[in-house]
């Protein structure tokens, strides 16, 4: 029981430190969650996948296709394979709570800032690497 409390405390401290660093880095108080935070690089295909998931055109068990992209033909994800199944599941989970694509995208981006250090913290603890708290930030960047 004591071990679980100390582990919960370590994850809580990690989340609080992460929030403080993130608030200085991204100026969270000035972010409008209704406007996408990113418009370049990998954000554009992620936004298109996110919209497909939100409107129900995305198939998790086949090759996802969309009639809204690649006009006059059809966009098939078989032409552009990506290993992002876990990301799509997270986006699908976010879509259960909101219908706004941009809000869902911003929540996905902000959530990734918290999930990466916590996953790295978990892995380093299992591997018994020293100073897991500090290393989880270093390796997650």
N, CA, C and O atoms as CSV, one atom per row, in Angstrom:
chain,resi,resn,atom,element,x,y,z
A,1,UNK,N,N,0.816,-1.193,0.000
A,1,UNK,CA,C,0.000,0.000,0.000
A,1,UNK,C,C,0.864,1.264,0.000
A,1,UNK,O,O,0.578,2.235,-0.700
A,2,UNK,N,N,1.933,1.221,0.810
A,2,UNK,CA,C,2.825,2.372,0.885
A,2,UNK,C,C,3.541,2.591,-0.445
A,2,UNK,O,O,3.790,3.730,-0.841
A,3,UNK,N,N,3.873,1.494,-1.135
A,3,UNK,CA,C,4.548,1.592,-2.433
A,3,UNK,C,C,3.638,2.240,-3.468
A,3,UNK,O,O,4.096,3.046,-4.278
A,4,UNK,N,N,2.344,1.893,-3.448
A,4,UNK,CA,C,1.391,2.488,-4.384
A,4,UNK,C,C,1.222,3.976,-4.138
A,4,UNK,O,O,1.094,4.749,-5.088
A,5,UNK,N,N,1.221,4.391,-2.868
A,5,UNK,CA,C,1.101,5.814,-2.548
A,5,UNK,C,C,2.318,6.586,-3.016
A,5,UNK,O,O,2.191,7.691,-3.544
A,6,UNK,N,N,3.508,6.007,-2.824
A,6,UNK,CA,C,4.716,6.707,-3.260
A,6,UNK,C,C,4.772,6.776,-4.789
A,6,UNK,O,O,5.236,7.769,-5.349
A,7,UNK,N,N,4.297,5.721,-5.463
A,7,UNK,CA,C,4.267,5.738,-6.921
A,7,UNK,C,C,3.271,6.769,-7.430
A,7,UNK,O,O,3.557,7.485,-8.390
A,8,UNK,N,N,2.110,6.853,-6.801
A,8,UNK,CA,C,1.113,7.861,-7.163
A,8,UNK,C,C,1.647,9.262,-6.907
A,8,UNK,O,O,1.396,10.174,-7.695
A,9,UNK,N,N,2.374,9.442,-5.825
A,9,UNK,CA,C,2.976,10.736,-5.524
A,9,UNK,C,C,4.019,11.111,-6.578
A,9,UNK,O,O,4.080,12.266,-7.000
A,10,UNK,N,N,4.832,10.157,-7.005
A,10,UNK,CA,C,5.842,10.442,-8.024
A,10,UNK,C,C,5.195,10.831,-9.352
A,10,UNK,O,O,5.648,11.771,-10.006
A,11,UNK,N,N,4.138,10.117,-9.759
A,11,UNK,CA,C,3.438,10.478,-10.991
A,11,UNK,C,C,2.744,11.835,-10.862
A,11,UNK,O,O,2.686,12.593,-11.830
A,12,UNK,N,N,2.226,12.142,-9.692
A,12,UNK,CA,C,1.580,13.447,-9.479
A,12,UNK,C,C,2.595,14.575,-9.561
A,12,UNK,O,O,2.338,15.606,-10.184
A,13,UNK,N,N,3.743,14.382,-8.937
A,13,UNK,CA,C,4.794,15.402,-9.006
A,13,UNK,C,C,5.270,15.563,-10.444
A,13,UNK,O,O,5.518,16.682,-10.893
A,14,UNK,N,N,5.397,14.459,-11.165
A,14,UNK,CA,C,5.800,14.508,-12.571
A,14,UNK,C,C,4.788,15.310,-13.393
A,14,UNK,O,O,5.178,16.116,-14.238
A,15,UNK,N,N,3.501,15.095,-13.150
A,15,UNK,CA,C,2.467,15.836,-13.878
A,15,UNK,C,C,2.487,17.314,-13.531
A,15,UNK,O,O,2.320,18.158,-14.411
A,16,UNK,N,N,2.692,17.640,-12.256
A,16,UNK,CA,C,2.722,19.053,-11.838
A,16,UNK,C,C,3.942,19.761,-12.427
A,16,UNK,O,O,3.823,20.870,-12.947
A,17,UNK,N,N,5.104,19.130,-12.350
A,17,UNK,CA,C,6.317,19.726,-12.925
A,17,UNK,C,C,6.147,19.886,-14.438
A,17,UNK,O,O,6.555,20.894,-15.015
A,18,UNK,N,N,5.548,18.891,-15.062
A,18,UNK,CA,C,5.308,18.958,-16.500
A,18,UNK,C,C,4.372,20.118,-16.841
A,18,UNK,O,O,4.598,20.825,-17.822
A,19,UNK,N,N,3.336,20.315,-16.048
A,19,UNK,CA,C,2.403,21.414,-16.296
A,19,UNK,C,C,3.094,22.767,-16.135
A,19,UNK,O,O,2.850,23.679,-16.925
A,20,UNK,N,N,3.942,22.906,-15.134
A,20,UNK,CA,C,4.656,24.176,-14.925
A,20,UNK,C,C,5.584,24.457,-16.099
A,20,UNK,O,O,5.604,25.575,-16.613
A,21,UNK,N,N,6.353,23.458,-16.530
A,21,UNK,CA,C,7.252,23.642,-17.677
A,21,UNK,C,C,6.454,23.956,-18.940
A,21,UNK,O,O,6.826,24.832,-19.720
A,22,UNK,N,N,5.363,23.238,-19.129
A,22,UNK,CA,C,4.529,23.440,-20.311
A,22,UNK,C,C,3.879,24.816,-20.320
A,22,UNK,O,O,3.735,25.428,-21.379
A,23,UNK,N,N,3.485,25.308,-19.147
A,23,UNK,CA,C,2.846,26.622,-19.100
A,23,UNK,C,C,3.825,27.734,-19.469
A,23,UNK,O,O,3.429,28.726,-20.081
A,24,UNK,N,N,5.089,27.581,-19.106
A,24,UNK,CA,C,6.080,28.572,-19.508
A,24,UNK,C,C,6.446,28.434,-20.985
A,24,UNK,O,O,6.655,29.433,-21.673
A,25,UNK,N,N,6.520,27.220,-21.457
A,25,UNK,CA,C,6.943,26.970,-22.831
A,25,UNK,C,C,5.862,27.344,-23.846
A,25,UNK,O,O,6.157,27.976,-24.861
A,26,UNK,N,N,4.620,26.959,-23.579
A,26,UNK,CA,C,3.533,27.185,-24.536
A,26,UNK,C,C,2.630,28.370,-24.203
A,26,UNK,O,O,1.740,28.708,-24.984
A,27,UNK,N,N,2.851,28.999,-23.059
A,27,UNK,CA,C,1.990,30.103,-22.609
A,27,UNK,C,C,0.530,29.649,-22.639
A,27,UNK,O,O,-0.285,30.190,-23.387
A,28,UNK,N,N,0.219,28.661,-21.826
A,28,UNK,CA,C,-1.092,28.033,-21.818
A,28,UNK,C,C,-2.216,29.029,-21.572
A,28,UNK,O,O,-3.322,28.849,-22.082
A,29,UNK,N,N,-1.951,30.069,-20.802
A,29,UNK,CA,C,-2.997,31.048,-20.520
A,29,UNK,C,C,-3.415,31.842,-21.760
A,29,UNK,O,O,-4.472,32.474,-21.752
A,30,UNK,N,N,-2.612,31.821,-22.817
A,30,UNK,CA,C,-2.926,32.575,-24.032
A,30,UNK,C,C,-3.417,31.693,-25.180
A,30,UNK,O,O,-3.679,32.199,-26.270
A,31,UNK,N,N,-3.545,30.387,-24.955
A,31,UNK,CA,C,-3.937,29.460,-26.026
A,31,UNK,C,C,-5.455,29.476,-26.189
A,31,UNK,O,O,-6.207,29.376,-25.220
A,32,UNK,N,N,-5.881,29.606,-27.449
A,32,UNK,CA,C,-7.287,29.447,-27.794
A,32,UNK,C,C,-7.456,28.026,-28.313
A,32,UNK,O,O,-6.963,27.693,-29.391
A,33,UNK,N,N,-8.149,27.191,-27.553
A,33,UNK,CA,C,-8.265,25.783,-27.913
A,33,UNK,C,C,-9.162,25.550,-29.114
A,33,UNK,O,O,-9.235,24.423,-29.605
A,34,UNK,N,N,-9.846,26.571,-29.603
A,34,UNK,CA,C,-10.712,26.427,-30.776
A,34,UNK,C,C,-9.951,26.644,-32.088
A,34,UNK,O,O,-10.503,26.456,-33.172
A,35,UNK,N,N,-8.675,27.043,-31.977
A,35,UNK,CA,C,-7.822,27.262,-33.145
A,35,UNK,C,C,-6.654,26.288,-33.041
A,35,UNK,O,O,-6.050,26.188,-31.973
A,36,UNK,N,N,-6.308,25.558,-34.120
A,36,UNK,CA,C,-5.207,24.589,-34.027
A,36,UNK,C,C,-3.894,25.242,-33.613
A,36,UNK,O,O,-3.541,26.324,-34.084
A,37,UNK,N,N,-3.182,24.558,-32.721
A,37,UNK,CA,C,-1.909,25.074,-32.222
A,37,UNK,C,C,-0.821,24.986,-33.283
A,37,UNK,O,O,0.099,25.804,-33.296
A,38,UNK,N,N,-0.916,24.005,-34.170
A,38,UNK,CA,C,0.099,23.753,-35.186
A,38,UNK,C,C,-0.545,23.683,-36.562
A,38,UNK,O,O,-1.656,23.175,-36.711
A,39,UNK,N,N,0.159,24.194,-37.564
A,39,UNK,CA,C,-0.318,24.119,-38.948
A,39,UNK,C,C,0.762,23.635,-39.898
A,39,UNK,O,O,0.625,23.807,-41.109
A,40,UNK,N,N,1.824,23.042,-39.395
A,40,UNK,CA,C,2.918,22.638,-40.283
A,40,UNK,C,C,3.393,21.244,-39.926
A,40,UNK,O,O,3.068,20.704,-38.868
A,41,UNK,N,N,4.164,20.681,-40.828
A,41,UNK,CA,C,4.759,19.376,-40.575
A,41,UNK,C,C,3.724,18.269,-40.459
A,41,UNK,O,O,2.831,18.154,-41.299
A,42,UNK,N,N,3.844,17.461,-39.424
A,42,UNK,CA,C,2.957,16.325,-39.222
A,42,UNK,C,C,1.574,16.732,-38.737
A,42,UNK,O,O,0.684,15.886,-38.649
A,43,UNK,N,N,1.374,17.990,-38.426
A,43,UNK,CA,C,0.065,18.432,-37.943
A,43,UNK,C,C,-0.999,18.346,-39.037
A,43,UNK,O,O,-2.158,18.055,-38.743
A,44,UNK,N,N,-0.628,18.591,-40.284
A,44,UNK,CA,C,-1.625,18.578,-41.362
A,44,UNK,C,C,-2.211,17.196,-41.607
A,44,UNK,O,O,-3.436,17.074,-41.644
A,45,UNK,N,N,-1.402,16.133,-41.779
A,45,UNK,CA,C,-2.039,14.815,-41.912
A,45,UNK,C,C,-2.759,14.372,-40.645
A,45,UNK,O,O,-3.776,13.682,-40.722
A,46,UNK,N,N,-2.243,14.760,-39.481
A,46,UNK,CA,C,-2.924,14.411,-38.236
A,46,UNK,C,C,-4.287,15.075,-38.169
A,46,UNK,O,O,-5.253,14.462,-37.714
A,47,UNK,N,N,-4.378,16.327,-38.619
A,47,UNK,CA,C,-5.678,17.005,-38.656
A,47,UNK,C,C,-6.639,16.317,-39.620
A,47,UNK,O,O,-7.832,16.218,-39.335
A,48,UNK,N,N,-6.132,15.840,-40.762
A,48,UNK,CA,C,-7.020,15.155,-41.705
A,48,UNK,C,C,-7.480,13.811,-41.151
A,48,UNK,O,O,-8.641,13.439,-41.318
A,49,UNK,N,N,-6.575,13.075,-40.488
A,49,UNK,CA,C,-6.981,11.818,-39.858
A,49,UNK,C,C,-7.985,12.078,-38.746
A,49,UNK,O,O,-8.960,11.343,-38.586
A,50,UNK,N,N,-7.732,13.133,-37.981
A,50,UNK,CA,C,-8.611,13.474,-36.880
A,50,UNK,C,C,-10.011,13.799,-37.379
A,50,UNK,O,O,-11.000,13.377,-36.780
A,51,UNK,N,N,-10.098,14.544,-38.467
A,51,UNK,CA,C,-11.415,14.867,-39.012
A,51,UNK,C,C,-12.114,13.609,-39.513
A,51,UNK,O,O,-13.322,13.460,-39.327
A,52,UNK,N,N,-11.374,12.702,-40.145
A,52,UNK,CA,C,-11.969,11.451,-40.593
A,52,UNK,C,C,-12.517,10.650,-39.409
A,52,UNK,O,O,-13.599,10.070,-39.500
A,53,UNK,N,N,-11.783,10.619,-38.316
A,53,UNK,CA,C,-12.236,9.886,-37.128
A,53,UNK,C,C,-13.472,10.548,-36.544
A,53,UNK,O,O,-14.413,9.862,-36.144
A,54,UNK,N,N,-13.478,11.888,-36.491
A,54,UNK,CA,C,-14.594,12.607,-35.878
A,54,UNK,C,C,-15.883,12.457,-36.677
A,54,UNK,O,O,-16.960,12.362,-36.087
A,55,UNK,N,N,-15.797,12.433,-38.008
A,55,UNK,CA,C,-17.026,12.340,-38.801
A,55,UNK,C,C,-17.409,10.908,-39.127
A,55,UNK,O,O,-18.425,10.677,-39.784
A,56,UNK,N,N,-16.612,9.937,-38.679
A,56,UNK,CA,C,-16.968,8.536,-38.819
A,56,UNK,C,C,-16.557,7.890,-40.114
A,56,UNK,O,O,-17.057,6.810,-40.428
A,57,UNK,N,N,-15.663,8.494,-40.895
A,57,UNK,CA,C,-15.181,7.900,-42.145
A,57,UNK,C,C,-13.981,6.986,-41.933
A,57,UNK,O,O,-13.538,6.321,-42.869
A,58,UNK,N,N,-13.466,6.946,-40.748
A,58,UNK,CA,C,-12.233,6.221,-40.481
A,58,UNK,C,C,-12.560,4.807,-40.021
A,58,UNK,O,O,-13.278,4.620,-39.039
A,59,UNK,N,N,-12.036,3.820,-40.726
A,59,UNK,CA,C,-12.255,2.420,-40.383
A,59,UNK,C,C,-11.027,1.882,-39.677
A,59,UNK,O,O,-9.922,1.941,-40.217
A,60,UNK,N,N,-11.211,1.359,-38.476
A,60,UNK,CA,C,-10.090,0.798,-37.733
A,60,UNK,C,C,-9.753,-0.617,-38.179
A,60,UNK,O,O,-8.657,-1.103,-37.902
A,61,UNK,N,N,-10.677,-1.289,-38.868
A,61,UNK,CA,C,-10.475,-2.697,-39.213
A,61,UNK,C,C,-10.197,-2.928,-40.690
A,61,UNK,O,O,-10.008,-4.072,-41.104
A,62,UNK,N,N,-10.167,-1.896,-41.475
A,62,UNK,CA,C,-9.848,-2.007,-42.889
A,62,UNK,C,C,-8.939,-0.867,-43.286
A,62,UNK,O,O,-8.312,-0.233,-42.437
A,63,UNK,N,N,-8.871,-0.607,-44.580
A,63,UNK,CA,C,-8.087,0.526,-45.059
A,63,UNK,C,C,-9.001,1.755,-45.033
A,63,UNK,O,O,-9.996,1.804,-45.757
A,64,UNK,N,N,-8.666,2.743,-44.204
A,64,UNK,CA,C,-9.514,3.940,-44.131
A,64,UNK,C,C,-9.527,4.688,-45.457
A,64,UNK,O,O,-8.488,4.888,-46.086
A,65,UNK,N,N,-10.718,5.095,-45.868
A,65,UNK,CA,C,-10.899,5.840,-47.112
A,65,UNK,C,C,-11.788,7.040,-46.852
A,65,UNK,O,O,-12.640,7.023,-45.964
A,66,UNK,N,N,-11.575,8.081,-47.642
A,66,UNK,CA,C,-12.372,9.291,-47.491
A,66,UNK,C,C,-12.747,9.839,-48.861
A,66,UNK,O,O,-11.916,9.913,-49.766
A,67,UNK,N,N,-14.001,10.218,-48.994
A,67,UNK,CA,C,-14.464,10.867,-50.221
A,67,UNK,C,C,-14.285,12.379,-50.145
A,67,UNK,O,O,-14.436,13.072,-51.151
A,68,UNK,N,N,-13.964,12.897,-48.955
A,68,UNK,CA,C,-13.779,14.337,-48.777
A,68,UNK,C,C,-12.363,14.796,-49.100
A,68,UNK,O,O,-12.128,15.995,-49.252
A,69,UNK,N,N,-11.426,13.878,-49.208
A,69,UNK,CA,C,-10.043,14.224,-49.533
A,69,UNK,C,C,-9.697,13.707,-50.923
A,69,UNK,O,O,-10.317,12.755,-51.400
A,70,UNK,N,N,-8.733,14.311,-51.567
A,70,UNK,CA,C,-8.214,13.898,-52.877
A,70,UNK,C,C,-9.263,13.951,-53.969
A,70,UNK,O,O,-9.398,13.006,-54.746
A,71,UNK,N,N,-9.998,15.028,-54.039
A,71,UNK,CA,C,-11.021,15.178,-55.081
A,71,UNK,C,C,-10.357,15.228,-56.447
A,71,UNK,O,O,-9.276,15.809,-56.545
A,72,UNK,N,N,-10.907,14.679,-57.481
A,72,UNK,CA,C,-12.213,14.039,-57.644
A,72,UNK,C,C,-12.198,12.556,-57.315
A,72,UNK,O,O,-13.222,11.887,-57.452
A,73,UNK,N,N,-11.072,12.036,-56.889
A,73,UNK,CA,C,-10.987,10.623,-56.568
A,73,UNK,C,C,-11.163,10.418,-55.067
A,73,UNK,O,O,-11.679,11.297,-54.377
A,74,UNK,N,N,-10.746,9.288,-54.571
A,74,UNK,CA,C,-10.906,8.973,-53.165
A,74,UNK,C,C,-9.546,8.821,-52.502
A,74,UNK,O,O,-8.621,8.253,-53.084
A,75,UNK,N,N,-9.433,9.327,-51.295
A,75,UNK,CA,C,-8.206,9.196,-50.511
A,75,UNK,C,C,-8.229,7.848,-49.795
A,75,UNK,O,O,-9.189,7.529,-49.093
A,76,UNK,N,N,-7.185,7.072,-49.971
A,76,UNK,CA,C,-7.065,5.777,-49.312
A,76,UNK,C,C,-5.800,5.788,-48.470
A,76,UNK,O,O,-4.725,6.142,-48.955
A,77,UNK,N,N,-5.929,5.400,-47.211
A,77,UNK,CA,C,-4.764,5.387,-46.337
A,77,UNK,C,C,-3.802,4.266,-46.693
A,77,UNK,O,O,-2.677,4.234,-46.194
A,78,UNK,N,N,-4.235,3.337,-47.561
A,78,UNK,CA,C,-3.333,2.317,-48.059
A,78,UNK,C,C,-2.222,2.918,-48.912
A,78,UNK,O,O,-1.158,2.318,-49.065
A,79,UNK,N,N,-2.471,4.115,-49.471
A,79,UNK,CA,C,-1.451,4.814,-50.255
A,79,UNK,C,C,-0.431,5.519,-49.371
A,79,UNK,O,O,0.660,5.866,-49.824
A,80,UNK,N,N,-0.794,5.729,-48.105
A,80,UNK,CA,C,0.029,6.506,-47.183
A,80,UNK,C,C,0.032,5.799,-45.828
A,80,UNK,O,O,-0.566,6.298,-44.874
A,81,UNK,N,N,0.696,4.644,-45.729
A,81,UNK,CA,C,0.628,3.881,-44.483
A,81,UNK,C,C,1.359,4.588,-43.340
A,81,UNK,O,O,2.447,5.134,-43.523
A,82,UNK,N,N,0.753,4.565,-42.187
A,82,UNK,CA,C,1.349,5.168,-41.003
A,82,UNK,C,C,1.128,4.250,-39.800
A,82,UNK,O,O,0.042,3.692,-39.643
A,83,UNK,N,N,2.123,4.092,-38.968
A,83,UNK,CA,C,1.968,3.265,-37.760
A,83,UNK,C,C,1.481,4.100,-36.577
A,83,UNK,O,O,2.218,4.301,-35.612
A,84,UNK,N,N,0.259,4.578,-36.650
A,84,UNK,CA,C,-0.263,5.486,-35.628
A,84,UNK,C,C,-1.522,4.937,-34.963
A,84,UNK,O,O,-2.393,5.723,-34.590
A,85,UNK,N,N,-1.653,3.641,-34.803
A,85,UNK,CA,C,-2.890,3.072,-34.286
A,85,UNK,C,C,-3.191,3.555,-32.870
A,85,UNK,O,O,-4.342,3.860,-32.560
A,86,UNK,N,N,-2.183,3.629,-32.009
A,86,UNK,CA,C,-2.405,4.102,-30.636
A,86,UNK,C,C,-2.852,5.566,-30.641
A,86,UNK,O,O,-3.718,5.953,-29.857
A,87,UNK,N,N,-2.267,6.369,-31.513
A,87,UNK,CA,C,-2.685,7.768,-31.614
A,87,UNK,C,C,-4.138,7.878,-32.059
A,87,UNK,O,O,-4.886,8.714,-31.551
A,88,UNK,N,N,-4.537,7.033,-33.007
A,88,UNK,CA,C,-5.913,7.077,-33.494
A,88,UNK,C,C,-6.896,6.648,-32.414
A,88,UNK,O,O,-8.010,7.168,-32.349
A,89,UNK,N,N,-6.496,5.707,-31.568
A,89,UNK,CA,C,-7.361,5.305,-30.463
A,89,UNK,C,C,-7.533,6.440,-29.455
A,89,UNK,O,O,-8.624,6.644,-28.922
A,90,UNK,N,N,-6.456,7.173,-29.198
A,90,UNK,CA,C,-6.550,8.321,-28.292
A,90,UNK,C,C,-7.455,9.385,-28.899
A,90,UNK,O,O,-8.273,9.976,-28.194
A,91,UNK,N,N,-7.317,9.634,-30.194
A,91,UNK,CA,C,-8.168,10.622,-30.869
A,91,UNK,C,C,-9.624,10.162,-30.838
A,91,UNK,O,O,-10.521,10.978,-30.626
A,92,UNK,N,N,-9.869,8.880,-31.043
A,92,UNK,CA,C,-11.233,8.358,-30.974
A,92,UNK,C,C,-11.815,8.548,-29.582
A,92,UNK,O,O,-12.991,8.885,-29.440
A,93,UNK,N,N,-11.002,8.333,-28.554
A,93,UNK,CA,C,-11.456,8.553,-27.184
A,93,UNK,C,C,-11.792,10.017,-26.953
A,93,UNK,O,O,-12.797,10.322,-26.311
A,94,UNK,N,N,-10.966,10.934,-27.466
A,94,UNK,CA,C,-11.241,12.372,-27.327
A,94,UNK,C,C,-12.519,12.742,-28.073
A,94,UNK,O,O,-13.273,13.605,-27.625
A,95,UNK,N,N,-12.767,12.086,-29.220
A,95,UNK,CA,C,-13.953,12.415,-30.012
A,95,UNK,C,C,-15.248,12.021,-29.316
A,95,UNK,O,O,-16.320,12.479,-29.712
A,96,UNK,N,N,-15.171,11.189,-28.297
A,96,UNK,CA,C,-16.369,10.838,-27.539
A,96,UNK,C,C,-16.878,12.004,-26.698
A,96,UNK,O,O,-18.050,12.039,-26.322
A,97,UNK,N,N,-15.988,12.967,-26.402
A,97,UNK,CA,C,-16.330,14.073,-25.518
A,97,UNK,C,C,-16.537,15.402,-26.228
A,97,UNK,O,O,-17.099,16.327,-25.642
A,98,UNK,N,N,-16.098,15.516,-27.466
A,98,UNK,CA,C,-16.259,16.775,-28.200
A,98,UNK,C,C,-16.477,16.486,-29.683
A,98,UNK,O,O,-16.023,15.466,-30.201
A,99,UNK,N,N,-17.174,17.393,-30.353
A,99,UNK,CA,C,-17.377,17.286,-31.799
A,99,UNK,C,C,-16.536,18.290,-32.573
A,99,UNK,O,O,-16.572,18.312,-33.803
A,100,UNK,N,N,-15.783,19.117,-31.868
A,100,UNK,CA,C,-14.950,20.145,-32.492
A,100,UNK,C,C,-13.592,19.548,-32.859
A,100,UNK,O,O,-12.858,19.089,-31.985
A,101,UNK,N,N,-13.260,19.555,-34.152
A,101,UNK,CA,C,-12.007,18.961,-34.624
A,101,UNK,C,C,-10.790,19.649,-34.026
A,101,UNK,O,O,-9.850,18.992,-33.579
A,102,UNK,N,N,-10.814,20.962,-34.021
A,102,UNK,CA,C,-9.641,21.706,-33.569
A,102,UNK,C,C,-9.439,21.558,-32.063
A,102,UNK,O,O,-8.304,21.445,-31.599
A,103,UNK,N,N,-10.519,21.556,-31.304
A,103,UNK,CA,C,-10.406,21.315,-29.865
A,103,UNK,C,C,-9.843,19.920,-29.612
A,103,UNK,O,O,-8.992,19.741,-28.740
A,104,UNK,N,N,-10.311,18.941,-30.364
A,104,UNK,CA,C,-9.788,17.579,-30.233
A,104,UNK,C,C,-8.314,17.499,-30.579
A,104,UNK,O,O,-7.554,16.804,-29.906
A,105,UNK,N,N,-7.906,18.203,-31.623
A,105,UNK,CA,C,-6.487,18.219,-32.016
A,105,UNK,C,C,-5.634,18.854,-30.928
A,105,UNK,O,O,-4.586,18.317,-30.569
A,106,UNK,N,N,-6.072,19.988,-30.403
A,106,UNK,CA,C,-5.306,20.673,-29.359
A,106,UNK,C,C,-5.226,19.831,-28.086
A,106,UNK,O,O,-4.180,19.792,-27.437
A,107,UNK,N,N,-6.306,19.164,-27.727
A,107,UNK,CA,C,-6.267,18.284,-26.555
A,107,UNK,C,C,-5.314,17.116,-26.787
A,107,UNK,O,O,-4.610,16.689,-25.872
A,108,UNK,N,N,-5.294,16.601,-28.017
A,108,UNK,CA,C,-4.364,15.524,-28.366
A,108,UNK,C,C,-2.912,15.991,-28.249
A,108,UNK,O,O,-2.068,15.268,-27.718
A,109,UNK,N,N,-2.624,17.179,-28.736
A,109,UNK,CA,C,-1.256,17.723,-28.656
A,109,UNK,C,C,-0.864,17.950,-27.199
A,109,UNK,O,O,0.233,17.574,-26.787
A,110,UNK,N,N,-1.752,18.562,-26.417
A,110,UNK,CA,C,-1.442,18.818,-25.006
A,110,UNK,C,C,-1.311,17.515,-24.220
A,110,UNK,O,O,-0.461,17.406,-23.336
A,111,UNK,N,N,-2.142,16.538,-24.535
A,111,UNK,CA,C,-2.064,15.253,-23.844
A,111,UNK,C,C,-0.752,14.547,-24.139
A,111,UNK,O,O,-0.217,13.845,-23.280
A,112,UNK,N,N,-0.230,14.725,-25.341
A,112,UNK,CA,C,1.041,14.070,-25.689
A,112,UNK,C,C,2.203,14.603,-24.852
A,112,UNK,O,O,3.171,13.884,-24.607
A,113,UNK,N,N,2.111,15.858,-24.415
A,113,UNK,CA,C,3.156,16.415,-23.557
A,113,UNK,C,C,3.163,15.755,-22.181
A,113,UNK,O,O,4.195,15.736,-21.511
A,114,UNK,N,N,2.025,15.215,-21.754
A,114,UNK,CA,C,1.954,14.548,-20.466
A,114,UNK,C,C,2.204,13.044,-20.574
A,114,UNK,O,O,2.804,12.449,-19.679
A,115,UNK,N,N,1.749,12.434,-21.657
A,115,UNK,CA,C,1.875,10.982,-21.805
A,115,UNK,C,C,3.324,10.572,-22.051
A,115,UNK,O,O,3.768,9.559,-21.510
A,116,UNK,N,N,4.060,11.319,-22.838
A,116,UNK,CA,C,5.446,10.934,-23.168
A,116,UNK,C,C,6.354,10.844,-21.943
A,116,UNK,O,O,7.001,9.812,-21.767
A,117,UNK,N,N,6.439,11.867,-21.084
A,117,UNK,CA,C,7.313,11.716,-19.908
A,117,UNK,C,C,6.827,10.636,-18.947
A,117,UNK,O,O,7.639,9.956,-18.318
A,118,UNK,N,N,5.500,10.470,-18.826
A,118,UNK,CA,C,5.008,9.443,-17.909
A,118,UNK,C,C,5.294,8.038,-18.429
A,118,UNK,O,O,5.614,7.141,-17.649
A,119,UNK,N,N,5.183,7.843,-19.739
A,119,UNK,CA,C,5.518,6.540,-20.310
A,119,UNK,C,C,7.014,6.274,-20.155
A,119,UNK,O,O,7.419,5.153,-19.847
A,120,UNK,N,N,7.825,7.291,-20.366
A,120,UNK,CA,C,9.273,7.125,-20.209
A,120,UNK,C,C,9.627,6.865,-18.755
A,120,UNK,O,O,10.523,6.071,-18.471
A,121,UNK,N,N,8.943,7.518,-17.836
A,121,UNK,CA,C,9.155,7.300,-16.406
A,121,UNK,C,C,8.838,5.852,-16.045
A,121,UNK,O,O,9.578,5.223,-15.289
A,122,UNK,N,N,7.741,5.323,-16.582
A,122,UNK,CA,C,7.351,3.932,-16.328
A,122,UNK,C,C,8.394,2.956,-16.871
A,122,UNK,O,O,8.777,2.006,-16.188
A,123,UNK,N,N,8.849,3.193,-18.094
A,123,UNK,CA,C,9.838,2.303,-18.716
A,123,UNK,C,C,11.159,2.339,-17.956
A,123,UNK,O,O,11.766,1.295,-17.720
A,124,UNK,N,N,11.606,3.531,-17.574
A,124,UNK,CA,C,12.877,3.631,-16.852
A,124,UNK,C,C,12.789,2.995,-15.468
A,124,UNK,O,O,13.772,2.440,-14.976
A,125,UNK,N,N,11.617,3.072,-14.839
A,125,UNK,CA,C,11.452,2.396,-13.545
A,125,UNK,C,C,11.522,0.884,-13.706
A,125,UNK,O,O,12.121,0.193,-12.882
A,126,UNK,N,N,10.902,0.366,-14.779
A,126,UNK,CA,C,10.935,-1.074,-15.017
A,126,UNK,C,C,12.342,-1.551,-15.367
A,126,UNK,O,O,12.727,-2.665,-15.013
A,127,UNK,N,N,13.105,-0.714,-16.057
A,127,UNK,CA,C,14.492,-1.063,-16.396
A,127,UNK,C,C,15.466,-0.779,-15.260
A,127,UNK,O,O,16.641,-1.139,-15.336
A,128,UNK,N,N,14.973,-0.131,-14.207
A,128,UNK,CA,C,15.766,0.209,-13.023
A,128,UNK,C,C,16.953,1.097,-13.357
A,128,UNK,O,O,18.075,0.871,-12.901
A,129,UNK,N,N,16.678,2.104,-14.159
A,129,UNK,CA,C,17.687,3.101,-14.504
A,129,UNK,C,C,17.683,4.155,-13.408
A,129,UNK,O,O,16.613,4.583,-12.975
A,130,UNK,N,N,18.840,4.579,-12.956
A,130,UNK,CA,C,18.935,5.568,-11.897
A,130,UNK,C,C,18.364,6.915,-12.304
A,130,UNK,O,O,18.369,7.264,-13.485
A,131,UNK,N,N,17.879,7.663,-11.345
A,131,UNK,CA,C,17.288,8.995,-11.525
A,131,UNK,C,C,16.212,8.971,-12.613
A,131,UNK,O,O,16.306,9.697,-13.603
A,132,UNK,N,N,15.209,8.147,-12.425
A,132,UNK,CA,C,14.158,8.011,-13.426
A,132,UNK,C,C,13.367,9.293,-13.613
A,132,UNK,O,O,12.867,9.557,-14.706
A,133,UNK,N,N,13.247,10.094,-12.557
A,133,UNK,CA,C,12.472,11.326,-12.648
A,133,UNK,C,C,13.108,12.309,-13.625
A,133,UNK,O,O,12.430,12.829,-14.512
A,134,UNK,N,N,14.394,12.565,-13.470
A,134,UNK,CA,C,15.088,13.501,-14.354
A,134,UNK,C,C,15.267,12.955,-15.767
A,134,UNK,O,O,15.121,13.684,-16.748
A,135,UNK,N,N,15.578,11.685,-15.857
A,135,UNK,CA,C,15.792,11.069,-17.168
A,135,UNK,C,C,14.516,10.975,-17.986
A,135,UNK,O,O,14.566,10.981,-19.216
A,136,UNK,N,N,13.374,10.887,-17.315
A,136,UNK,CA,C,12.117,10.767,-18.075
A,136,UNK,C,C,11.868,12.021,-18.908
A,136,UNK,O,O,11.315,11.928,-20.004
A,137,UNK,N,N,12.267,13.196,-18.407
A,137,UNK,CA,C,12.141,14.412,-19.215
A,137,UNK,C,C,13.190,14.457,-20.304
A,137,UNK,O,O,12.893,14.825,-21.440
A,138,UNK,N,N,14.404,14.088,-19.971
A,138,UNK,CA,C,15.491,14.151,-20.942
A,138,UNK,C,C,15.224,13.244,-22.135
A,138,UNK,O,O,15.393,13.664,-23.279
A,139,UNK,N,N,14.812,12.012,-21.882
A,139,UNK,CA,C,14.602,11.055,-22.970
A,139,UNK,C,C,13.286,11.271,-23.706
A,139,UNK,O,O,13.160,10.844,-24.854
A,140,UNK,N,N,12.313,11.911,-23.094
A,140,UNK,CA,C,11.035,12.128,-23.767
A,140,UNK,C,C,11.086,13.325,-24.714
A,140,UNK,O,O,10.191,13.491,-25.543
A,141,UNK,N,N,12.109,14.153,-24.603
A,141,UNK,CA,C,12.219,15.286,-25.522
A,141,UNK,C,C,12.691,14.785,-26.847
A,141,UNK,O,O,12.857,15.570,-27.780
